Every structure is written in C-alpha cells, then in structure tokens.
C-alpha cells in the first residue's frame, strides 16, 4: 500500500463492488456507510461504479500515474503513461 498523506489525496475512483452485502456485527455496515464514513469527510471528489476492479469487462489504471476524472461524464483520462 502507498502511504499517502490526506492532504495529497485529490479524489477517489472506486470500482464496481459485487457480492458484498452487509453481514452481522461490524460487518453490518453497507458499502455506502463505509464510503460515507471514510471518504466523505476528506472533502474530495469520489466516484464509484467504474469498470475497474475484480469484475468481468474491466479496464486497468497503472499505479502511481496521474489521472483526472469527470464522474458526471463517466470519463477517466490518464495524463501520463504507466510503466511498461
């Protein structure tokens, strides 16, 4: 994991989460609850439901590459190339 200070985080892009309903006890939180508790207080843009992650028909974004995203338009733009 990268150790990134909160003041360096400029936004979050989350993939599609499947098969993760709330469970019992601590696991009773919904995904929405977790994202609201952890991300919303940071005051940065957040977009969920993108086609990244452990799903069929996905695309990948290299680590440590600068990107910009427009959640309303559903667009992620890589501003530099990743390592080959």
PyMOL Python script that loads the backbone (N, CA, C, O; Angstrom):
from pymol import cmd

cmd.read_pdbstr("""\
ATOM      1  N   UNK A   1       0.842  -1.191   0.000  1.00  0.00           N
ATOM      2  CA  UNK A   1       0.000   0.000   0.000  1.00  0.00           C
ATOM      3  C   UNK A   1       0.878   1.241   0.000  1.00  0.00           C
ATOM      4  O   UNK A   1       1.967   1.257   0.574  1.00  0.00           O
ATOM      5  N   UNK A   2       0.389   2.252  -0.641  1.00  0.00           N
ATOM      6  CA  UNK A   2       1.085   3.526  -0.634  1.00  0.00           C
ATOM      7  C   UNK A   2       0.748   4.274   0.639  1.00  0.00           C
ATOM      8  O   UNK A   2      -0.384   4.216   1.119  1.00  0.00           O
ATOM      9  N   UNK A   3       1.715   4.968   1.179  1.00  0.00           N
ATOM     10  CA  UNK A   3       1.489   5.801   2.351  1.00  0.00           C
ATOM     11  C   UNK A   3       1.296   7.229   1.862  1.00  0.00           C
ATOM     12  O   UNK A   3       2.269   7.948   1.636  1.00  0.00           O
ATOM     13  N   UNK A   4       0.056   7.636   1.700  1.00  0.00           N
ATOM     14  CA  UNK A   4      -0.264   8.948   1.151  1.00  0.00           C
ATOM     15  C   UNK A   4      -0.913   9.788   2.236  1.00  0.00           C
ATOM     16  O   UNK A   4      -1.871   9.354   2.877  1.00  0.00           O
ATOM     17  N   UNK A   5      -0.394  10.983   2.442  1.00  0.00           N
ATOM     18  CA  UNK A   5      -0.983  11.890   3.421  1.00  0.00           C
ATOM     19  C   UNK A   5      -2.340  12.374   2.915  1.00  0.00           C
ATOM     20  O   UNK A   5      -2.542  12.523   1.710  1.00  0.00           O
ATOM     21  N   UNK A   6      -3.257  12.615   3.832  1.00  0.00           N
ATOM     22  CA  UNK A   6      -4.607  13.051   3.463  1.00  0.00           C
ATOM     23  C   UNK A   6      -4.594  14.327   2.635  1.00  0.00           C
ATOM     24  O   UNK A   6      -5.467  14.515   1.789  1.00  0.00           O
ATOM     25  N   UNK A   7      -3.624  15.208   2.859  1.00  0.00           N
ATOM     26  CA  UNK A   7      -3.604  16.443   2.087  1.00  0.00           C
ATOM     27  C   UNK A   7      -3.115  16.223   0.654  1.00  0.00           C
ATOM     28  O   UNK A   7      -3.157  17.151  -0.154  1.00  0.00           O
ATOM     29  N   UNK A   8      -2.653  15.019   0.325  1.00  0.00           N
ATOM     30  CA  UNK A   8      -2.228  14.699  -1.036  1.00  0.00           C
ATOM     31  C   UNK A   8      -3.334  14.029  -1.843  1.00  0.00           C
ATOM     32  O   UNK A   8      -3.229  13.931  -3.065  1.00  0.00           O
ATOM     33  N   UNK A   9      -4.373  13.575  -1.193  1.00  0.00           N
ATOM     34  CA  UNK A   9      -5.464  12.880  -1.886  1.00  0.00           C
ATOM     35  C   UNK A   9      -6.367  13.915  -2.524  1.00  0.00           C
ATOM     36  O   UNK A   9      -6.908  14.787  -1.844  1.00  0.00           O
ATOM     37  N   UNK A  10      -6.526  13.813  -3.836  1.00  0.00           N
ATOM     38  CA  UNK A  10      -7.331  14.797  -4.551  1.00  0.00           C
ATOM     39  C   UNK A  10      -8.639  14.219  -5.060  1.00  0.00           C
ATOM     40  O   UNK A  10      -9.488  14.956  -5.560  1.00  0.00           O
ATOM     41  N   UNK A  11      -8.814  12.902  -4.939  1.00  0.00           N
ATOM     42  CA  UNK A  11     -10.045  12.265  -5.376  1.00  0.00           C
ATOM     43  C   UNK A  11      -9.935  10.753  -5.277  1.00  0.00           C
ATOM     44  O   UNK A  11      -8.837  10.206  -5.178  1.00  0.00           O
ATOM     45  N   UNK A  12     -11.074  10.087  -5.303  1.00  0.00           N
ATOM     46  CA  UNK A  12     -11.146   8.632  -5.243  1.00  0.00           C
ATOM     47  C   UNK A  12     -11.997   8.127  -6.392  1.00  0.00           C
ATOM     48  O   UNK A  12     -13.036   8.703  -6.714  1.00  0.00           O
ATOM     49  N   UNK A  13     -11.547   7.049  -7.002  1.00  0.00           N
ATOM     50  CA  UNK A  13     -12.342   6.344  -8.003  1.00  0.00           C
ATOM     51  C   UNK A  13     -12.481   4.916  -7.510  1.00  0.00           C
ATOM     52  O   UNK A  13     -11.485   4.220  -7.310  1.00  0.00           O
ATOM     53  N   UNK A  14     -13.701   4.486  -7.317  1.00  0.00           N
ATOM     54  CA  UNK A  14     -13.991   3.140  -6.834  1.00  0.00           C
ATOM     55  C   UNK A  14     -14.593   2.319  -7.952  1.00  0.00           C
ATOM     56  O   UNK A  14     -15.344   2.833  -8.781  1.00  0.00           O
ATOM     57  N   UNK A  15     -14.262   1.045  -7.970  1.00  0.00           N
ATOM     58  CA  UNK A  15     -14.818   0.140  -8.969  1.00  0.00           C
ATOM     59  C   UNK A  15     -16.220  -0.290  -8.618  1.00  0.00           C
ATOM     60  O   UNK A  15     -16.878   0.286  -7.752  1.00  0.00           O
ATOM     61  N   UNK A  16     -16.656  -1.318  -9.316  1.00  0.00           N
ATOM     62  CA  UNK A  16     -17.963  -1.922  -9.050  1.00  0.00           C
ATOM     63  C   UNK A  16     -17.785  -2.981  -7.982  1.00  0.00           C
ATOM     64  O   UNK A  16     -16.954  -3.879  -8.121  1.00  0.00           O
ATOM     65  N   UNK A  17     -18.544  -2.881  -6.946  1.00  0.00           N
ATOM     66  CA  UNK A  17     -18.467  -3.837  -5.853  1.00  0.00           C
ATOM     67  C   UNK A  17     -19.626  -4.810  -6.004  1.00  0.00           C
ATOM     68  O   UNK A  17     -20.791  -4.412  -6.028  1.00  0.00           O
ATOM     69  N   UNK A  18     -19.290  -6.087  -6.104  1.00  0.00           N
ATOM     70  CA  UNK A  18     -20.318  -7.106  -6.273  1.00  0.00           C
ATOM     71  C   UNK A  18     -20.202  -8.112  -5.142  1.00  0.00           C
ATOM     72  O   UNK A  18     -19.121  -8.338  -4.598  1.00  0.00           O
ATOM     73  N   UNK A  19     -21.300  -8.693  -4.808  1.00  0.00           N
ATOM     74  CA  UNK A  19     -21.338  -9.742  -3.797  1.00  0.00           C
ATOM     75  C   UNK A  19     -20.723  -9.297  -2.468  1.00  0.00           C
ATOM     76  O   UNK A  19     -19.919 -10.021  -1.879  1.00  0.00           O
ATOM     77  N   UNK A  20     -21.100  -8.110  -1.999  1.00  0.00           N
ATOM     78  CA  UNK A  20     -20.606  -7.655  -0.692  1.00  0.00           C
ATOM     79  C   UNK A  20     -21.741  -7.024   0.116  1.00  0.00           C
ATOM     80  O   UNK A  20     -21.681  -5.850   0.482  1.00  0.00           O
ATOM     81  N   UNK A  21     -22.787  -7.831   0.390  1.00  0.00           N
ATOM     82  CA  UNK A  21     -23.883  -7.308   1.206  1.00  0.00           C
ATOM     83  C   UNK A  21     -23.430  -7.167   2.656  1.00  0.00           C
ATOM     84  O   UNK A  21     -22.450  -7.794   3.058  1.00  0.00           O
ATOM     85  N   UNK A  22     -24.125  -6.357   3.444  1.00  0.00           N
ATOM     86  CA  UNK A  22     -23.771  -6.247   4.859  1.00  0.00           C
ATOM     87  C   UNK A  22     -23.972  -7.583   5.568  1.00  0.00           C
ATOM     88  O   UNK A  22     -24.887  -8.339   5.241  1.00  0.00           O
ATOM     89  N   UNK A  23     -23.125  -7.861   6.525  1.00  0.00           N
ATOM     90  CA  UNK A  23     -23.240  -9.078   7.328  1.00  0.00           C
ATOM     91  C   UNK A  23     -23.697  -8.728   8.734  1.00  0.00           C
ATOM     92  O   UNK A  23     -24.356  -7.708   8.934  1.00  0.00           O
ATOM     93  N   UNK A  24     -23.358  -9.553   9.700  1.00  0.00           N
ATOM     94  CA  UNK A  24     -23.724  -9.277  11.080  1.00  0.00           C
ATOM     95  C   UNK A  24     -22.605  -8.559  11.814  1.00  0.00           C
ATOM     96  O   UNK A  24     -21.471  -8.533  11.336  1.00  0.00           O
ATOM     97  N   UNK A  25     -22.902  -7.984  12.955  1.00  0.00           N
ATOM     98  CA  UNK A  25     -21.894  -7.316  13.774  1.00  0.00           C
ATOM     99  C   UNK A  25     -21.268  -6.140  13.063  1.00  0.00           C
ATOM    100  O   UNK A  25     -21.970  -5.333  12.455  1.00  0.00           O
ATOM    101  N   UNK A  26     -19.935  -6.034  13.133  1.00  0.00           N
ATOM    102  CA  UNK A  26     -19.228  -4.933  12.471  1.00  0.00           C
ATOM    103  C   UNK A  26     -19.494  -4.950  10.977  1.00  0.00           C
ATOM    104  O   UNK A  26     -19.525  -3.899  10.337  1.00  0.00           O
ATOM    105  N   UNK A  27     -19.686  -6.131  10.422  1.00  0.00           N
ATOM    106  CA  UNK A  27     -19.944  -6.269   9.002  1.00  0.00           C
ATOM    107  C   UNK A  27     -21.331  -5.813   8.594  1.00  0.00           C
ATOM    108  O   UNK A  27     -21.701  -5.948   7.427  1.00  0.00           O
ATOM    109  N   UNK A  28     -22.115  -5.271   9.532  1.00  0.00           N
ATOM    110  CA  UNK A  28     -23.469  -4.840   9.198  1.00  0.00           C
ATOM    111  C   UNK A  28     -23.492  -3.503   8.461  1.00  0.00           C
ATOM    112  O   UNK A  28     -24.548  -3.061   8.009  1.00  0.00           O
ATOM    113  N   UNK A  29     -22.342  -2.865   8.341  1.00  0.00           N
ATOM    114  CA  UNK A  29     -22.287  -1.617   7.585  1.00  0.00           C
ATOM    115  C   UNK A  29     -22.439  -1.913   6.098  1.00  0.00           C
ATOM    116  O   UNK A  29     -21.906  -2.904   5.597  1.00  0.00           O
ATOM    117  N   UNK A  30     -23.159  -1.059   5.404  1.00  0.00           N
ATOM    118  CA  UNK A  30     -23.249  -1.193   3.954  1.00  0.00           C
ATOM    119  C   UNK A  30     -22.016  -0.547   3.329  1.00  0.00           C
ATOM    120  O   UNK A  30     -21.287   0.200   3.982  1.00  0.00           O
ATOM    121  N   UNK A  31     -21.803  -0.847   2.074  1.00  0.00           N
ATOM    122  CA  UNK A  31     -20.701  -0.211   1.362  1.00  0.00           C
ATOM    123  C   UNK A  31     -20.878   1.301   1.377  1.00  0.00           C
ATOM    124  O   UNK A  31     -19.910   2.040   1.557  1.00  0.00           O
ATOM    125  N   UNK A  32     -22.085   1.750   1.193  1.00  0.00           N
ATOM    126  CA  UNK A  32     -22.389   3.194   1.242  1.00  0.00           C
ATOM    127  C   UNK A  32     -21.991   3.789   2.590  1.00  0.00           C
ATOM    128  O   UNK A  32     -21.428   4.883   2.639  1.00  0.00           O
ATOM    129  N   UNK A  33     -22.276   3.079   3.692  1.00  0.00           N
ATOM    130  CA  UNK A  33     -21.890   3.541   5.028  1.00  0.00           C
ATOM    131  C   UNK A  33     -20.377   3.697   5.146  1.00  0.00           C
ATOM    132  O   UNK A  33     -19.879   4.703   5.650  1.00  0.00           O
ATOM    133  N   UNK A  34     -19.660   2.686   4.674  1.00  0.00           N
ATOM    134  CA  UNK A  34     -18.197   2.708   4.773  1.00  0.00           C
ATOM    135  C   UNK A  34     -17.621   3.868   3.970  1.00  0.00           C
ATOM    136  O   UNK A  34     -16.768   4.605   4.463  1.00  0.00           O
ATOM    137  N   UNK A  35     -18.085   4.031   2.736  1.00  0.00           N
ATOM    138  CA  UNK A  35     -17.577   5.119   1.902  1.00  0.00           C
ATOM    139  C   UNK A  35     -17.915   6.478   2.486  1.00  0.00           C
ATOM    140  O   UNK A  35     -17.079   7.382   2.470  1.00  0.00           O
ATOM    141  N   UNK A  36     -19.121   6.637   2.999  1.00  0.00           N
ATOM    142  CA  UNK A  36     -19.507   7.912   3.605  1.00  0.00           C
ATOM    143  C   UNK A  36     -18.677   8.220   4.849  1.00  0.00           C
ATOM    144  O   UNK A  36     -18.289   9.368   5.068  1.00  0.00           O
ATOM    145  N   UNK A  37     -18.405   7.205   5.658  1.00  0.00           N
ATOM    146  CA  UNK A  37     -17.626   7.413   6.888  1.00  0.00           C
ATOM    147  C   UNK A  37     -16.156   7.694   6.611  1.00  0.00           C
ATOM    148  O   UNK A  37     -15.544   8.509   7.300  1.00  0.00           O
ATOM    149  N   UNK A  38     -15.581   7.028   5.608  1.00  0.00           N
ATOM    150  CA  UNK A  38     -14.143   7.127   5.372  1.00  0.00           C
ATOM    151  C   UNK A  38     -13.758   8.189   4.346  1.00  0.00           C
ATOM    152  O   UNK A  38     -12.712   8.824   4.486  1.00  0.00           O
ATOM    153  N   UNK A  39     -14.566   8.392   3.335  1.00  0.00           N
ATOM    154  CA  UNK A  39     -14.174   9.254   2.220  1.00  0.00           C
ATOM    155  C   UNK A  39     -14.831  10.632   2.278  1.00  0.00           C
ATOM    156  O   UNK A  39     -14.164  11.641   2.049  1.00  0.00           O
ATOM    157  N   UNK A  40     -16.092  10.687   2.572  1.00  0.00           N
ATOM    158  CA  UNK A  40     -16.824  11.963   2.556  1.00  0.00           C
ATOM    159  C   UNK A  40     -16.175  13.038   3.427  1.00  0.00           C
ATOM    160  O   UNK A  40     -16.106  14.192   3.006  1.00  0.00           O
ATOM    161  N   UNK A  41     -15.692  12.696   4.640  1.00  0.00           N
ATOM    162  CA  UNK A  41     -15.072  13.732   5.472  1.00  0.00           C
ATOM    163  C   UNK A  41     -13.811  14.356   4.863  1.00  0.00           C
ATOM    164  O   UNK A  41     -13.403  15.442   5.275  1.00  0.00           O
ATOM    165  N   UNK A  42     -13.195  13.688   3.894  1.00  0.00           N
ATOM    166  CA  UNK A  42     -11.993  14.230   3.267  1.00  0.00           C
ATOM    167  C   UNK A  42     -12.304  15.406   2.349  1.00  0.00           C
ATOM    168  O   UNK A  42     -11.419  16.203   2.036  1.00  0.00           O
ATOM    169  N   UNK A  43     -13.559  15.517   1.916  1.00  0.00           N
ATOM    170  CA  UNK A  43     -13.967  16.645   1.076  1.00  0.00           C
ATOM    171  C   UNK A  43     -13.380  16.620  -0.324  1.00  0.00           C
ATOM    172  O   UNK A  43     -13.162  17.671  -0.926  1.00  0.00           O
ATOM    173  N   UNK A  44     -13.122  15.428  -0.846  1.00  0.00           N
ATOM    174  CA  UNK A  44     -12.585  15.305  -2.203  1.00  0.00           C
ATOM    175  C   UNK A  44     -13.621  14.615  -3.089  1.00  0.00           C
ATOM    176  O   UNK A  44     -14.492  13.908  -2.583  1.00  0.00           O
ATOM    177  N   UNK A  45     -13.536  14.814  -4.399  1.00  0.00           N
ATOM    178  CA  UNK A  45     -14.479  14.134  -5.283  1.00  0.00           C
ATOM    179  C   UNK A  45     -14.318  12.623  -5.188  1.00  0.00           C
ATOM    180  O   UNK A  45     -13.204  12.113  -5.069  1.00  0.00           O
ATOM    181  N   UNK A  46     -15.432  11.918  -5.241  1.00  0.00           N
ATOM    182  CA  UNK A  46     -15.405  10.464  -5.205  1.00  0.00           C
ATOM    183  C   UNK A  46     -16.412   9.937  -6.209  1.00  0.00           C
ATOM    184  O   UNK A  46     -17.525  10.451  -6.317  1.00  0.00           O
ATOM    185  N   UNK A  47     -16.015   8.915  -6.935  1.00  0.00           N
ATOM    186  CA  UNK A  47     -16.845   8.320  -7.977  1.00  0.00           C
ATOM    187  C   UNK A  47     -16.797   6.821  -7.796  1.00  0.00           C
ATOM    188  O   UNK A  47     -15.714   6.242  -7.712  1.00  0.00           O
ATOM    189  N   UNK A  48     -17.937   6.192  -7.736  1.00  0.00           N
ATOM    190  CA  UNK A  48     -17.970   4.741  -7.599  1.00  0.00           C
ATOM    191  C   UNK A  48     -18.788   4.138  -8.725  1.00  0.00           C
ATOM    192  O   UNK A  48     -19.629   4.796  -9.337  1.00  0.00           O
ATOM    193  N   UNK A  49     -18.514   2.863  -8.979  1.00  0.00           N
ATOM    194  CA  UNK A  49     -19.228   2.162 -10.033  1.00  0.00           C
ATOM    195  C   UNK A  49     -18.485   2.127 -11.356  1.00  0.00           C
ATOM    196  O   UNK A  49     -19.071   1.780 -12.381  1.00  0.00           O
ATOM    197  N   UNK A  50     -17.207   2.478 -11.352  1.00  0.00           N
ATOM    198  CA  UNK A  50     -16.428   2.425 -12.586  1.00  0.00           C
ATOM    199  C   UNK A  50     -16.116   0.974 -12.943  1.00  0.00           C
ATOM    200  O   UNK A  50     -16.285   0.081 -12.113  1.00  0.00           O
ATOM    201  N   UNK A  51     -15.677   0.743 -14.130  1.00  0.00           N
ATOM    202  CA  UNK A  51     -15.383  -0.613 -14.599  1.00  0.00           C
ATOM    203  C   UNK A  51     -13.933  -0.988 -14.287  1.00  0.00           C
ATOM    204  O   UNK A  51     -13.180  -1.381 -15.177  1.00  0.00           O
ATOM    205  N   UNK A  52     -13.559  -0.863 -13.034  1.00  0.00           N
ATOM    206  CA  UNK A  52     -12.249  -1.296 -12.567  1.00  0.00           C
ATOM    207  C   UNK A  52     -12.462  -2.269 -11.417  1.00  0.00           C
ATOM    208  O   UNK A  52     -13.534  -2.300 -10.814  1.00  0.00           O
ATOM    209  N   UNK A  53     -11.460  -3.048 -11.119  1.00  0.00           N
ATOM    210  CA  UNK A  53     -11.571  -3.978 -10.002  1.00  0.00           C
ATOM    211  C   UNK A  53     -11.667  -5.413 -10.469  1.00  0.00           C
ATOM    212  O   UNK A  53     -11.302  -5.738 -11.600  1.00  0.00           O
ATOM    213  N   UNK A  54     -12.159  -6.266  -9.596  1.00  0.00           N
ATOM    214  CA  UNK A  54     -12.251  -7.704  -9.856  1.00  0.00           C
ATOM    215  C   UNK A  54     -13.604  -8.042 -10.463  1.00  0.00           C
ATOM    216  O   UNK A  54     -14.437  -8.701  -9.839  1.00  0.00           O
ATOM    217  N   UNK A  55     -13.806  -7.582 -11.684  1.00  0.00           N
ATOM    218  CA  UNK A  55     -15.066  -7.799 -12.390  1.00  0.00           C
ATOM    219  C   UNK A  55     -14.764  -8.227 -13.828  1.00  0.00           C
ATOM    220  O   UNK A  55     -13.639  -8.083 -14.307  1.00  0.00           O
ATOM    221  N   UNK A  56     -15.777  -8.751 -14.501  1.00  0.00           N
ATOM    222  CA  UNK A  56     -15.644  -9.020 -15.933  1.00  0.00           C
ATOM    223  C   UNK A  56     -15.636  -7.691 -16.682  1.00  0.00           C
ATOM    224  O   UNK A  56     -16.170  -6.692 -16.200  1.00  0.00           O
ATOM    225  N   UNK A  57     -15.040  -7.690 -17.836  1.00  0.00           N
ATOM    226  CA  UNK A  57     -15.018  -6.496 -18.700  1.00  0.00           C
ATOM    227  C   UNK A  57     -14.511  -5.271 -17.952  1.00  0.00           C
ATOM    228  O   UNK A  57     -15.222  -4.277 -17.803  1.00  0.00           O
ATOM    229  N   UNK A  58     -13.292  -5.359 -17.495  1.00  0.00           N
ATOM    230  CA  UNK A  58     -12.688  -4.271 -16.736  1.00  0.00           C
ATOM    231  C   UNK A  58     -11.586  -3.588 -17.527  1.00  0.00           C
ATOM    232  O   UNK A  58     -11.088  -4.129 -18.514  1.00  0.00           O
ATOM    233  N   UNK A  59     -11.214  -2.403 -17.090  1.00  0.00           N
ATOM    234  CA  UNK A  59     -10.008  -1.780 -17.600  1.00  0.00           C
ATOM    235  C   UNK A  59      -9.098  -1.507 -16.412  1.00  0.00           C
ATOM    236  O   UNK A  59      -9.554  -1.480 -15.269  1.00  0.00           O
ATOM    237  N   UNK A  60      -7.834  -1.309 -16.675  1.00  0.00           N
ATOM    238  CA  UNK A  60      -6.876  -1.105 -15.598  1.00  0.00           C
ATOM    239  C   UNK A  60      -6.252   0.281 -15.681  1.00  0.00           C
ATOM    240  O   UNK A  60      -6.120   0.865 -16.757  1.00  0.00           O
ATOM    241  N   UNK A  61      -5.882   0.779 -14.537  1.00  0.00           N
ATOM    242  CA  UNK A  61      -5.161   2.046 -14.432  1.00  0.00           C
ATOM    243  C   UNK A  61      -3.864   1.741 -13.699  1.00  0.00           C
ATOM    244  O   UNK A  61      -3.902   1.226 -12.582  1.00  0.00           O
ATOM    245  N   UNK A  62      -2.723   2.042 -14.294  1.00  0.00           N
ATOM    246  CA  UNK A  62      -1.448   1.757 -13.625  1.00  0.00           C
ATOM    247  C   UNK A  62      -1.332   2.522 -12.303  1.00  0.00           C
ATOM    248  O   UNK A  62      -1.883   3.612 -12.154  1.00  0.00           O
ATOM    249  N   UNK A  63      -0.615   1.939 -11.363  1.00  0.00           N
ATOM    250  CA  UNK A  63      -0.359   2.614 -10.097  1.00  0.00           C
ATOM    251  C   UNK A  63       0.560   3.808 -10.304  1.00  0.00           C
ATOM    252  O   UNK A  63       1.414   3.805 -11.191  1.00  0.00           O
ATOM    253  N   UNK A  64       0.376   4.815  -9.483  1.00  0.00           N
ATOM    254  CA  UNK A  64       1.262   5.974  -9.438  1.00  0.00           C
ATOM    255  C   UNK A  64       1.284   6.767 -10.745  1.00  0.00           C
ATOM    256  O   UNK A  64       2.312   7.331 -11.119  1.00  0.00           O
ATOM    257  N   UNK A  65       0.143   6.803 -11.434  1.00  0.00           N
ATOM    258  CA  UNK A  65       0.007   7.562 -12.667  1.00  0.00           C
ATOM    259  C   UNK A  65      -1.007   8.671 -12.417  1.00  0.00           C
ATOM    260  O   UNK A  65      -2.059   8.441 -11.820  1.00  0.00           O
ATOM    261  N   UNK A  66      -0.683   9.867 -12.875  1.00  0.00           N
ATOM    262  CA  UNK A  66      -1.607  10.981 -12.678  1.00  0.00           C
ATOM    263  C   UNK A  66      -2.761  10.869 -13.671  1.00  0.00           C
ATOM    264  O   UNK A  66      -2.558  10.682 -14.870  1.00  0.00           O
ATOM    265  N   UNK A  67      -3.976  10.989 -13.139  1.00  0.00           N
ATOM    266  CA  UNK A  67      -5.183  10.950 -13.961  1.00  0.00           C
ATOM    267  C   UNK A  67      -6.103  12.078 -13.531  1.00  0.00           C
ATOM    268  O   UNK A  67      -5.924  12.677 -12.471  1.00  0.00           O
ATOM    269  N   UNK A  68      -7.077  12.353 -14.362  1.00  0.00           N
ATOM    270  CA  UNK A  68      -8.175  13.221 -13.950  1.00  0.00           C
ATOM    271  C   UNK A  68      -9.451  12.499 -14.302  1.00  0.00           C
ATOM    272  O   UNK A  68      -9.489  11.692 -15.230  1.00  0.00           O
ATOM    273  N   UNK A  69     -10.513  12.799 -13.545  1.00  0.00           N
ATOM    274  CA  UNK A  69     -11.770  12.133 -13.834  1.00  0.00           C
ATOM    275  C   UNK A  69     -12.924  13.099 -13.742  1.00  0.00           C
ATOM    276  O   UNK A  69     -12.902  14.076 -12.994  1.00  0.00           O
ATOM    277  N   UNK A  70     -13.929  12.790 -14.525  1.00  0.00           N
ATOM    278  CA  UNK A  70     -15.182  13.529 -14.536  1.00  0.00           C
ATOM    279  C   UNK A  70     -16.274  12.504 -14.288  1.00  0.00           C
ATOM    280  O   UNK A  70     -16.694  11.795 -15.203  1.00  0.00           O
ATOM    281  N   UNK A  71     -16.731  12.429 -13.045  1.00  0.00           N
ATOM    282  CA  UNK A  71     -17.721  11.422 -12.678  1.00  0.00           C
ATOM    283  C   UNK A  71     -19.039  11.636 -13.425  1.00  0.00           C
ATOM    284  O   UNK A  71     -19.708  10.671 -13.794  1.00  0.00           O
ATOM    285  N   UNK A  72     -19.407  12.878 -13.644  1.00  0.00           N
ATOM    286  CA  UNK A  72     -20.656  13.167 -14.340  1.00  0.00           C
ATOM    287  C   UNK A  72     -20.653  12.660 -15.772  1.00  0.00           C
ATOM    288  O   UNK A  72     -21.669  12.177 -16.271  1.00  0.00           O
ATOM    289  N   UNK A  73     -19.505  12.774 -16.431  1.00  0.00           N
ATOM    290  CA  UNK A  73     -19.389  12.324 -17.811  1.00  0.00           C
ATOM    291  C   UNK A  73     -18.955  10.862 -17.902  1.00  0.00           C
ATOM    292  O   UNK A  73     -19.027  10.262 -18.975  1.00  0.00           O
ATOM    293  N   UNK A  74     -18.503  10.283 -16.782  1.00  0.00           N
ATOM    294  CA  UNK A  74     -18.038   8.907 -16.787  1.00  0.00           C
ATOM    295  C   UNK A  74     -16.735   8.729 -17.537  1.00  0.00           C
ATOM    296  O   UNK A  74     -16.567   7.768 -18.288  1.00  0.00           O
ATOM    297  N   UNK A  75     -15.794   9.675 -17.329  1.00  0.00           N
ATOM    298  CA  UNK A  75     -14.540   9.662 -18.084  1.00  0.00           C
ATOM    299  C   UNK A  75     -13.348   9.730 -17.134  1.00  0.00           C
ATOM    300  O   UNK A  75     -13.304  10.559 -16.225  1.00  0.00           O
ATOM    301  N   UNK A  76     -12.384   8.840 -17.366  1.00  0.00           N
ATOM    302  CA  UNK A  76     -11.094   8.894 -16.686  1.00  0.00           C
ATOM    303  C   UNK A  76     -10.047   9.127 -17.767  1.00  0.00           C
ATOM    304  O   UNK A  76     -10.011   8.405 -18.763  1.00  0.00           O
ATOM    305  N   UNK A  77      -9.199  10.126 -17.576  1.00  0.00           N
ATOM    306  CA  UNK A  77      -8.158  10.446 -18.553  1.00  0.00           C
ATOM    307  C   UNK A  77      -6.802  10.281 -17.898  1.00  0.00           C
ATOM    308  O   UNK A  77      -6.514  10.922 -16.888  1.00  0.00           O
ATOM    309  N   UNK A  78      -5.960   9.415 -18.473  1.00  0.00           N
ATOM    310  CA  UNK A  78      -4.597   9.267 -17.985  1.00  0.00           C
ATOM    311  C   UNK A  78      -3.779  10.434 -18.518  1.00  0.00           C
ATOM    312  O   UNK A  78      -3.757  10.684 -19.724  1.00  0.00           O
ATOM    313  N   UNK A  79      -3.107  11.146 -17.623  1.00  0.00           N
ATOM    314  CA  UNK A  79      -2.322  12.312 -18.007  1.00  0.00           C
ATOM    315  C   UNK A  79      -0.864  11.974 -18.283  1.00  0.00           C
ATOM    316  O   UNK A  79      -0.098  12.824 -18.737  1.00  0.00           O
ATOM    317  N   UNK A  80      -0.484  10.738 -18.009  1.00  0.00           N
ATOM    318  CA  UNK A  80       0.871  10.260 -18.285  1.00  0.00           C
ATOM    319  C   UNK A  80       0.810   8.758 -18.501  1.00  0.00           C
ATOM    320  O   UNK A  80      -0.166   8.106 -18.130  1.00  0.00           O
ATOM    321  N   UNK A  81       1.856   8.217 -19.102  1.00  0.00           N
ATOM    322  CA  UNK A  81       1.916   6.784 -19.364  1.00  0.00           C
ATOM    323  C   UNK A  81       2.371   6.038 -18.118  1.00  0.00           C
ATOM    324  O   UNK A  81       3.147   6.567 -17.321  1.00  0.00           O
ATOM    325  N   UNK A  82       1.896   4.826 -17.952  1.00  0.00           N
ATOM    326  CA  UNK A  82       2.363   3.959 -16.880  1.00  0.00           C
ATOM    327  C   UNK A  82       3.640   3.249 -17.299  1.00  0.00           C
ATOM    328  O   UNK A  82       4.082   3.368 -18.442  1.00  0.00           O
ATOM    329  N   UNK A  83       4.226   2.511 -16.370  1.00  0.00           N
ATOM    330  CA  UNK A  83       5.429   1.744 -16.684  1.00  0.00           C
ATOM    331  C   UNK A  83       5.053   0.572 -17.576  1.00  0.00           C
ATOM    332  O   UNK A  83       3.996  -0.034 -17.399  1.00  0.00           O
ATOM    333  N   UNK A  84       5.896   0.258 -18.516  1.00  0.00           N
ATOM    334  CA  UNK A  84       5.656  -0.878 -19.408  1.00  0.00           C
ATOM    335  C   UNK A  84       6.394  -2.088 -18.929  1.00  0.00           C
ATOM    336  O   UNK A  84       6.315  -3.146 -19.553  1.00  0.00           O
TER     337      UNK A  84
END
""", "prot")
cmd.dss("prot")
cmd.show_as("cartoon", "prot")
cmd.util.cbc("prot")
cmd.orient("prot")
